[in-house]
Amino acid sequence: MRAARLSGFLICVHARIHAETELAEIAGLIQFASSFDVDGIVITPANGGANSAIPDAAALERKTAEARKLIGSQWALFSKIVEPVVSTERYSAPSSQEIDVRIQQEARANEEGVKVA
């Protein structure tokens, strides 16, 4: 962390909440992270939150909201913003085929055309 900070990086802790997560554990994590002077803390549900098909999605969403209250409004809002990106159910890395198609499309878009008059 020290090397990252000296290199100009900001340090942010990402905690994923499960329905069985104890708020005291999250409070302890926040206190521990704060002792290292982190720049931020992001809290997201572990299983995709309210849009998830898991049976206890509502309980997970409530637990996540309670945990976010512990980190302050600014970081709670940021947590909501980044949730779709860091959620494994809502975002998945592109396959190698998708990457190949994107590279080919970019290569074609960057080609210069020549016209003969």
N, C-alpha and C positions, 0 to 999 in steps of 0.2 A: 504494500500500500504506500509505503514511503517513496519508493521509486516511482510509482505511478503519479503521486502528488508532485514530486519534484520535476517530473516530465510534463506537468501541466494538466494532467487528467483530473477529473472530478470523480469522487468515490460515492457510489450509491449502493445501498443494500436492498436486495429484492427478497422479500419474504412471501412464501406461498402458504396460504391458509387452508387447512383441512377442517372439516366439520368438527373433528375431535380436538383441534388445537386449543390449548388453554390460553386465555388472554394474559395470564401471569407470565407464561413463557414468552409471549410477544413483547410484553412490557420489559422483561429481562433482556431480550434481544435488542430492543430499542435503546435501553440504557447502556448495554455493552457497546453497541455501534456508536453511540454518542460519545463514549469515552475515547474513541479513536477519531473523533472529529470528522465523521463522514459528512458529505455534502447533502445527502438526502436518503430517504427510506421510501421504498415502494412496496405496497402490500397488495397482492392479488389473490383471488381464489385459486386453489390448486387444480380444480377439476372443471374450469370453464365458467363458473358462476351461475347466474340465473338462467342462462340460455342452455344450460347443460341438461342432458337427459337423466342424470343421476337422481335417485329418489329423494335425497336430502339436499337438493339444490337451494331451496329456500333457506334452510338452516345454515348452509355454507355462505350464502349471500349475507345473512344477518351477522354471522361471525366475522366475515370480512369487513363489514361496515363498522362493527364494534372495534376491531383491530385498527382500522384506519383512523378512528377518533383519537387513538393514542399517539399518532404521529403528527397531528396538526392539519389544519385545513388545506394549506398549500400543497403538502405532499399527498394528502388524501385525494385531492382533485387530480394531481398528476398521476396517481395510481390508477384512477378511473380512466384517464386518457390512454395510458400505455397498456391497460389490461388486454384489449383485443390483440395486441402485437405479441405479448409475452404468454398468452394463453395457448396451451398446446392443442386445445380442441378447436380453436378458432383460426389458428395460423399454423401452417406447416411449411417447412422449407420446400422450395421448388425441386422437382426431380431433375436428374441430369438431362433428361430429354427436354424439359421445359427450359433449362438453362441454355442448351444447345440452340433451341429455336430462337430464344431471345438474342443470343450472340449473332446468329445468322441475320436476324431482322435488323439489328444495329449495324452490322457490316454493310448490308444493302442500303440502309438509310444514309450511311457515310460515303457511299461511292459517288464519285463525280461523273456526271454524264458528259459525253462529247457528241456534238452534232456536226455533221458535215453539211455545208451549204452547197 
